[in-house]
Amino acid sequence: MKKKICITGATGTMGMATLRQLEPRSVRFDITVLARPSKANRKKLKPFMKLDGFKVVWGDLMNLNDVKAAAGDADYVLHIGGMVSPSADWFPEKTLKVNPESARNVARAVLEGSKADTAKVVYIGSVAELGDRRPPHHWGRTGDPLTPSVADAYAVSKIEAEKAIVDSGLKHWVVLRQTGILYPGLLMKGSDPISFHVPLRGMLEWATDEDSGRLMANICEAGVPDKFWNKFYNIGSGESYRLTNYEFEQLLLKALGCPPPEKVFEPEWFATQNFHGQWYRDSDRLEEMVHFRSNESCDEYFRRMSRMTPWFFRLAPLAPAFLIKAAMKMVAKRKTLGTLWWLANNDERRINAHFGSRQQQQAIPGWKEQLEELKTYPAGEPRGRRVPPKDRGLDHGYDESKPAEEWTIADMRQKAEFQGGKCLSETMVRGDVATPLRWQCGECGEEFSGSPTLILHGGHWCPNCLRKRVL
């Protein structure tokens, strides 16, 4: 009998990549998509209507009945949908509502559905949850503390949505924290001011759209081991895709046939802090569990991506650098989110968050002073030789050599003390990592609930302090 897969967010980048990977597997799977009934979505999904067992529930993630109609009888729910950047950055209040509420609806639809005991839910989290991880803390892993950047509503919404899935009572869930996705349309995204929120000295381990879609499809296959479920993983396409943000700008501009970054940008347009991004110590773990990576290198992917751009982008080499630079400066000046707009309009909160201070922004060296360092940054980790260090990285505040099946209330108290707070629960069943306990934050004094696996393995802590980072 064919398994039933429900996909949310199927019309987005990762969702469409998932559909393309599932298309030739329709002999094994029936696919139901939940999508808003827009003209654009109907056009995107039309090519898949011919598939045997393919169905669209035209509805909204914020409507529980719509979610139940799509996911209530599914064997696998791939919850990819929700608000994402850049729209999430432009509409923070909506993002803080949509992402957590849609996750709660997905969990409830499954728990009240016909396969509550067997259904498997895949939730797509985000690298944004971890916040600013520039050197020397640029190698990260699951369980690291979730410290989203100041004013990053998207990151906070993803953390709250993650908790809604993990502590919902679902029998089978997995959280996959997605990184930046490489896809052909990315070449046409340079006109949003959030491009300048990204520090040149930051880094990211990218994932291709094909790898991401293949991962989703492969998770639904029969060979995935039981031990894969009820855990957190980082998604990344591996060593070749570990780039500094300066290297990424180089590759992106080269793919468009444009001059290098130093010809079309000024370094002081770019924020120097308060953005997310890291290289993963543990992304190979997901590849070992569910093989999904191709053998294509990052450079090969960019060359192929450049051949997929619309014809008019190939006219870019005809534009002189000064014209491109003038256009980019206008992007950085865009109202509300442009870095140069903050400076011109005295948005001190944003200036201090992203630059440290106005004085520090004014002291950013020019290209001549910092170009050689950027080309070799970070020292000792050149492209092609970016292997995770052997040490464990950040201390997580408990004995990580102890199996979760042996955790006791003493381990919870140790973790809470490490966080500067308290575990208020007096007892827990040994090895019960799913039942939420009571905790108290040492910083704000608020009490909150969270399962041992959410707090210890997921890196979650006080939700009240998280919201304060947005307000």
N, C-alpha and C positions, 0 to 999 in steps of 0.2 A: 504494500500500500504506500502511496506517495505521502511524504511528509508535507505539512503545511507551514509555509513561512510567511510571516507578516513583516512588512518593511514600512517604517515611518521615515520621512525625509527622502523618499526615493527620487524626487526630482532635483535634489541638490547634487553637489559634486561627488561625494562619497556614495550617496544612494544610487545615482545613475551608474557609477562604476560597479556597484554591487549587482544591479540588475543586468548589466552586460555580462558579468561573470556567471550569473545564474541562468541566463537565457539558454545556453546549450545544455543545461542540466534539468530542463523542464520535464524530462522523462522521469525524474526522481522527485521533483518538488512541485507542489501547487503554490503559487505566489499570490498573496493579497497585499495590495498597496493602499495605504491611507494617504490621501492627498487632497489639498484644497481644490475646489472646482474652478480654477482659473483657466483662462484661455492658454496661457503659457504652459501650464501643467498638462492640459489635455494634449497639446502638441508634443510635449516631451514623451508622454506615455503611449501615444498612439502606435508607435512601431512594435510595442510589446503586446498589444491587444490580440495579436494572432496566436500567441502562445497558448498551448493547451493548459488549462488550469490557472490562467492568469486573470485576476479580478482587481478592480479598483473600487474602493469605498471612498466616495467623494464626501469628505467631511473635514473635521478640524480636531487637532490634538487636544484642544481645550474643552472639547465636548466628550464627556465620558461615554455616552451612548455610541458615538461614532467610533471611538477607540475600541469599545467592546465588540462592535460589529466587525471590525477588522482583525482584532487580536484575540477575541474570546475563545476561539477554538484552534489557535495556532500551536504547532509544536515548537517553533522558534519565533521569537519576536526580536527583530533587529531594530532597536530604537535609535535611529540615526538623526531623526528630525528635531527641529527646534530652531531658536534664534541663534545665528552665528555671525561672526564678523564678516563684513564691516557694518551690516545693519544693526547688529547687537550693540555696537558702540554708539550709533546714532540714536538708538531708542533704549536706553538703559532700564527705564522703569518697566517697559513692556518685556524686556528680556528677563528681568528678575521675577516676573510673573509667569511667563510662558514656559521657560525651561523646567523649573521645579514642578509646576502644576501638570505639565504634560507627562513628566516621569511618574508622578503619583497616579495619573490616569492609566498609564500603561501597566503599572504594578497592580492596580485594582482590577483592571480588565482581565488580567491573567488569573488573579486570585479568585475572582468571581466567575471565571470561565469554566469550560468543561474539562480542561486539562491542567488544573492548578497544581497537581502533584508531579506532573512530568514535563510541563512546558519549560523552555529555557529562554531566558531573556538576556540579550546582549545590549549593554548600555555604552554609548560612546561618550566618554569624558573628554578632557582637554589638558594639554600641557600648560595651558594658561592657569590652571589651578595652582601650579607650583610657584608662579611669580618669577621674580628677577633672580636668575642664577648665572651671573657672569663669573669669570674666574676670581678666586680659586675654587668656586663651588659650582662649576659648570657641568660636572658629571653627576647625574641624579638617578634615582631609582624609586620604585613604588615604596610607600611607607614614609618617604620624606615628608616633612611638615608642609601642609597646604597653606601657603602665604601669598595669596594673590596680590597683584599690584594695586596700588592706591587708585580708586575710581574705576576699577575694572569690574563692572557689573556682570559682564559675560562670565568671567572666571568664578565669581561668587555664585551666580545662578547654576553653573555646572556642578559646583561643590554641593549645593543644596539638592540638586536633582540626583546626584550620585547617592547621597544619603537616603533619599526617598526610595531608591531602588534597593540598596543594600539592606536597609533595616525595615523593609516592607513585609517581610515574612515569606518572600518568594523562595521556593525550594532550590531553584537553579538560576543563578545569575552570574554574570561576569562583567567587570568594568574594564573597558579598553580606553586608555587615555591617548587620544589622537594628537598628533603633532601637526605641523604645517603640511598641507597636502600640495604636492606638485601636480599640476594638470595644465593642459594647453591654454585654458582660459586665463591662467594666472598672468600670462604675458600682457593681458589687457586690463589688469587691475591696478596699474600704477597711478591712477588719477585720484586715489583716495588719500586724504591727509594722514590716516593712521600709518601709512608707509613710513612716515617720519617719526613715529613713536618708537621705532625699532633702533636700539643702539648699534652703531657699527661694530662695536666690540662684543656684542652679544653673539649667541650661537644657537643653532637648532639642528636637530637630527630630523631631516625631512622624511616623508613617506610619499610614494607616488600614488596616484589615483588607482592605477591597476593593482598595485600591491594591496591597497586598502580594500578594494572590491573583492579581490581574490581571498583575502583574509575572512571577510564576512561570509562568502560563499563556502569556504572550506570548513568554517565552524559548524555549518549545518550538515556536514557529511558524517558518515557513521564512524569513522576512525578516530574521532576526537576523544581522548581519554576522560574518564569521570573526574580525575584529579584536576582537570582544567577549570572546572566550575567553582564558583564562589570565591574568586580571587581577583586581584587587580593586576593589570599588565600595561606596559608602555608600548605604543606602536611606533616603529621606526623602520626605515628601509635599510638600515645598517651602516657600516663603516664609511662607505663611499659617499653617503648622504649626510655626513656630519660636517656642516659648514659653519664658518663664521658669517655674520650678517653682511660683512663687507664682501666676502667671497660670493655670497648669494647675489648681491647687487651686480657684481662683475658678470656672473653667469647670465643673469636675467637680461642685462643690457646687451651683452654679446649676442644672445639669442635673437634680440630685436634688431641687431645690426647697428646699435647705437654706440657712441663713445663710452669709455669707462666712467665709473662713478665720479672721479675727480674732475671730469670735464663737464658734467651736467648737474652736479650738486655742490653745495657748500657743506662742510662737515658740521657747522653750527646749526644747520637745519634739523639735524637728527638728535633726538633725545639721547641722553647718556646713561639713563637708568630707568627703573620702574616699568620694565616690560618683561615678558616671559620668554623662556627658551633655555634649552639645555641639551647636552648629549647624554645618551642613556647608557648606564652601566648594565642594564638588564633587558634591553629590547631584543637581544638574541634569545632570551628565554621564551618569548612568544613565538619566534620563528621555530624553535625546537619543538614547541607544543603543537603548533598549527602551521605547517610549511606554507608560506605565502609569498616570499620574496622572489623576484626574478633575478637573473644574472646580469641585468643591464646596469652599468655604472651610472653615476650621477651625470657625468659629462656626456655620456651617450644619450641619456634621457633628455638633457637640454638641447642637444643637437636635433634629436627627433622632434622635440616640442617646437623648435624654431621652424621646422618644415611644415607644421600644422597651423601656423598663424594665417589669418586672412591676408589676401594679396596686398591690401593697402598698408599693412604693417611692414611689408618689404620695401616700402618707400622711405622708411625711417633713415637709412644711410644718406639720403639726399638732403635731409634737414641739417643745417649747421648746428654745432654744439650749443652756440649761444641762444638759439631759438628754443631748443629742448630745455636748456637751463632756465630760460624765462618762464616756460610753461610749468616746469617743476616748482619754481618759486611760487607761482600762483597757487599751486596745490597746497604748498606748505602754509599759505596765507589764508586758506579757507576758514570760514567762520566756525567757531566752537571747537573743532578738533585739530586745526592746524597749529603746529608748533610756533610758527611765526605770528599767527593770530593771537596766541596766548601772550607773547611778548609785547605785541603792539597794544593789546587791550588789558594789560596788567592782571592777567589771570594768575595770581600769585600761587594759588594752591597747585595748579597744574605745573607752573614753572618750577616750584620747589620740588614737586614729586618727580618730575621727569629730568630735571637738570641739577637739582640740589639747591640752587639759588640763581637769581639773575646774574650775579657776579660770576658764578661758575660757568654759566652759559656763555657769557661774554669772553671768558678766558679760554674757550675751546680753541686749540691750535688749528692752524690752517692745514691744508693738504700737504704742503711741503714739509712741515714739521712732523707729521704723523704717518705719512704714506708708507715709509719703509717698515715701520712697526706693524701697520695693518696688513701688509703683504706677507708677513711672517708670523702673524698672531694666531693663536697663543704660542709663545716660544716653547719648543720641544714637542709640539704636536702638529706637524705639517700634514697637509692633505694626503690621504692614502695610508697614513700610519696613526690613526686615531683609535687606539684600542683602549677599552675601559681599564682604569687602574685596578690593581689587585686588591687594594684595601676596600672596605665596605662603604666608605664615604661617611655621610652624616650619621651621627649616633641617633638611634630611634628611641632610646630610653628604656629598653627592656632587654632581656636575654634572648637574642634572636636565634640562638642555637637550640632553644627549647621548642619542641613541636607545639603547635597550637592546641593539639589534643590534650596537652598536659597543663595548659594555662589554668591558674587559680586566681582567687581574688587578690592574692599577694602580688602577682604580676601586674594586675590592674592598678594597684596602689603605687607600685614602683613607676609605672608609666605616668600616672597622674602627678606624682611628685616631680618627675622629670619635666612635665609641662608647667610646673608651678601651681598646680591645682590639687584637687582631691577626687578620689573615687568615693562617692557617697553610699554606694551599694555595700551592704555588709557581707553578702555572700554571693557566690555564683556557682553553678554546677560545673565541676571540673571538665574542661574541654568544650563547654558550650560557648562557642564563639559568635553565635547568631542572636542570642537574646539581649536586647538593649539593657545597659546598666545606667545608673545615675552618676553624673559627674558635676563638678563645680569648677569654674574657671577662676584662677588665682588673680587674673588681671581685672576683670569686670565684676566678679562675684556671682555671675549668673549661673544657674543650674541648667543642665541639658542632658539629653539621653543619647546613647550611642552604643552600638554593639562592640564587643572586643575586637572583632575583625575590622570594623570601620575605623576605630581609633588606632589600633596597633598596626594593622596591615595597610589601612587606607591613608593614614596620616591626618585624619580629621581631628578637629578639636572644637573650640567654642564657636557656635554659629552666630552668637550675638556680636562677638568681636569681628567676625567676617563682614557682617552688614555695616559695621562702623567704617570699614575701609572704603565703602562705596559712598556713604552719606557725607 
